[in-house]
Amino acid sequence: MDSNVFGLVASIVGAASALLGAHLNGRMQERRTRADHLQQLRLEDEKRRHSHGNTALQELKDARLSLCRVRREASMTMSFVTCEDAMTPQAYNQRYLDLVTDLDKIEVAIDCWAPELQKELARFRGAHSCFWGEQQHLLHLRGSSSEAMPGGIPHSRAVQEARDKIALIVRDADAAASAIRRGLQEAHLALLGLPPASLFQNLLERADGMARTCSECVRAER
């Protein structure tokens, strides 16, 4: 009788142990599966972020190159070059249209990665359009053989006035372009996880100030 009870108890304990072992193995397997799944999700997220970051960096780089091209085109140097080359207004129109893609690249990069620069972009676009209009007017004047313009204004004076207007437009375009360039550079550094360039500039200025103070102290002691 005792042996039967013992056998029954042993069977129950064995079955319970097997069930407990199976349950524990199942829980451990579930945890491993969940951990593997989370790890896979993290890896995929890192890949997406890496790809997203590379895309952003490339777009910012392209935007800065486009800004350089457009800024160079809307300059006093280019104004003189187009005049000296005797470019026709029609040819200059096409030259202007060729830059539209560059302006679009700048706008897309700003919309996506530096929306705080939209005001400066609008200012730059406006200045660039004004430059095109005044340069068109200047090319018409350069191609004119008339000694006097409507209203009796001498031809040479009309040309000089057009150049003066272009110089003011270029100044405004340069100011807006400089602000955009700095903003795109800050966005680029932020994506790389680096501090803004302005921080380095501030540190350099502080170091320079401390160096001057030390020099003055040394001279005072002497």
VENFEN-V443881 format. One record per residue. N is the residue number from 1. PSI is psi in whole degrees, 0 to 359 (999 if undefined). Layout:
n->[N:N]
psi->[PSI:PSI]
This chain:
n->[1:2:3:4:5:6:7:8:9:10:11:12:13:14:15:16:17:18:19:20:21:22:23:24:25:26:27:28:29:30:31:32:33:34:35:36:37:38:39:40:41:42:43:44:45:46:47:48:49:50:51:52:53:54:55:56:57:58:59:60:61:62:63:64:65:66:67:68:69:70:71:72:73:74:75:76:77:78:79:80:81:82:83:84:85:86:87:88:89:90:91:92:93:94:95:96:97:98:99:100:101:102:103:104:105:106:107:108:109:110:111:112:113:114:115:116:117:118:119:120:121:122:123:124:125:126:127:128:129:130:131:132:133:134:135:136:137:138:139:140:141:142:143:144:145:146:147:148:149:150:151:152:153:154:155:156:157:158:159:160:161:162:163:164:165:166:167:168:169:170:171:172:173:174:175:176:177:178:179:180:181:182:183:184:185:186:187:188:189:190:191:192:193:194:195:196:197:198:199:200:201:202:203:204:205:206:207:208:209:210:211:212:213:214:215:216:217:218:219:220:221:222]
psi->[315:322:325:317:316:318:320:315:318:320:317:315:319:316:318:319:319:316:317:319:317:320:315:318:320:318:318:320:321:318:318:318:317:318:318:319:317:321:319:318:319:318:317:322:319:320:317:316:322:315:318:317:319:320:315:315:319:319:321:321:315:321:321:323:319:320:319:318:314:320:320:324:321:65:162:323:313:329:314:321:313:327:315:330:0:42:138:155:325:317:325:327:314:323:320:315:329:339:353:321:320:318:322:321:319:317:317:315:320:317:322:320:345:61:341:350:5:324:316:326:316:320:318:316:317:316:322:321:319:321:314:315:314:324:323:314:318:320:322:318:318:331:357:141:0:139:336:144:169:136:2:11:128:146:316:323:320:320:315:321:320:319:322:319:319:320:320:321:318:320:317:319:319:320:316:318:322:319:320:317:315:319:319:324:319:318:321:313:322:320:331:356:21:153:156:152:329:329:316:320:317:318:319:319:320:318:320:319:318:321:318:319:316:319:319:322:317:316:322:323:328:999]
